[in-house]
Amino acid sequence: MVPPGTFFFILLFLYTISAYPLLHFLTFDLRLSPLKTHLNSKPKKPLDVQIPWAKMLDPYSLGVSVRTVLTSPLPIATPPSTIRELYEDPTLLPQALPLPTNPSSSAAPPEVLVVGATSQIGIQVVSSLKRSGFAIRVLLPNLYSSTISPFGLGVSFTTGDLSNPSKSALEYAVTEIDKIIFCGEEDQSPEKIQAILRTLMDTRFADYGITQSPKRILFNFKKPNPRYSKRNDHKSFAIQESAEGEGGVAEWQTNRNYNGVFKGTVNNPNAAISVMSGRLRGSGSSSSIPGQGINLNEFNGLLVGCFGDGKTFECVLKSGESTFVSPFRTKTRSGGDFIKPQFMSHILPFDSFKNANKSSIDNFDPNDVRQIGFQFKLGPSPLPELRKFYLAISYVKVIRKIAESDIVLVGGLRETQKENEIFLRNTGLTHTIVSTKNVNAVKNWRKLADLSVNCLTDPRSTNKHLQVE
């Protein structure tokens, strides 16, 4: 026996399939006569009707949409390039906006690394570098949007934590960098600055060799190491025989640190005693003249590291047949009950060497340096305690000619800046220190930033400490 409910569902099904055509007829005949006319035309195309529910009731429009989707070809994906190809092909990466360059110069602008850019002065320095047309790289602790948003476009970013710097991060930060600006207070601790500058010099030497080294060693007074070099520079120097006698007595020795020690006593006023190197000769290349000394024309001066007793000494250079001298003063420090010599590095530009013969008009010629030495000269009316002298020499280096500053330090006047300045002098890197007594009292940050950026290209600021009120 058939259940009573079965007939009900059969009738409901028949009513549904018969009501759809009737609904379709009534809808398009009574309300959408333009659409019916269009559907009967050839070829059949769906009409653009601005009634959404009408399109849903039109089976032709619905079928066209379905067939269009099913029959349209899927996009063919090209095989992806390797990561290395994506990295090396600049056309596959987003391009940075071009920075303004000097139209009169075809060379690329120097790239400057900004350390401490998140400080108030650092943000102004980045803006000033943009206006001057430099390529800019900023060292940041992270790459969050809140960190990089103040710098805008035209800036590349690199990450590194200076509180615990990794060697690989610092190497990536300084690779191909021409100049560095240190901004703010927190990023100018001696440990952080020394870590970055050492990495900079090591990277330059590894990439370009000795030609990019800021300095080269002429004489190094240390213990000979048979594994690397058996050279003993101490034996290359000797006391001048003509200086001894009634004028005084001097010795050339080594101390426990294997420094060359020049000490003695001068008896007569205006007398001088010196220690000089042996005869320096050219490398023997085709460009050198037989009998000529070494050529230091590509260098700017000497860097002498030494300990002294607080007296003034003279560095002596013999060029050709003339003798030239440049004075430098040593310092001492208190060591309890004793006064101890203090280590200092003295930069002696070749321009500071004057002819020992005041009546001569000959100028120093760096193309023919035949001897290098040091001398102590007694004053016209010296006190008895001033007759003795002591000078321990650690090294003598030459500084390469670089007219512009490679390193600029901007910040407050602090005790650590003195340590930073000594370290910069020892490296031989050209530098400028821009300091203000009170960073919090600075009214015009943009002016201070412009001054710091100008120091990168102004030769007058090279190896100077500028104090801004």
Buried (B, 14 or more C-beta within 10 A) or exposed (E): EEEEEEEEEEEEEEEEEEEEEEEEEEBBEEEBEEBBEBBEEEEEEBBEBEEEEBBEBBEBBEEBEEEEEEEEEEEEEEEEEEEEEEEEEEEEEEEEEEBEBEEEEEEEBBBBBBBBBBBBBBBBBBBBBBEBEBBBBBBBEEEEEEBBEBBEEBBEBBBBEBEEBEEEBBBBBBBEBBBBBBBBBEBBBBEBBBBBBBBBBBBBBEEEEEEEBBBBEBBBBBEBEEEEEEEBBBEBBEBBEEBEEEBBBBEBEBEEEBBBBBBBBBBEEEBBBBBBBEEBEBEEEEEBEEEBBBBBEEBBBBBBBBBBBBBEBBBBBBBBEBBBBBBBEBEBEEEEEEEEBBBBBBBBEBEBBBBBEEEEEEEBBBBBBBBBBBBBBBEEEBEEEBBBBBBBBBBBBBBBBBEBBBBBBBBBBBEBBEBBBBBBBBBBBBBBBBBBEEBEEBEEBEEBBBBBBBBBBBEEBBBEBBEBE
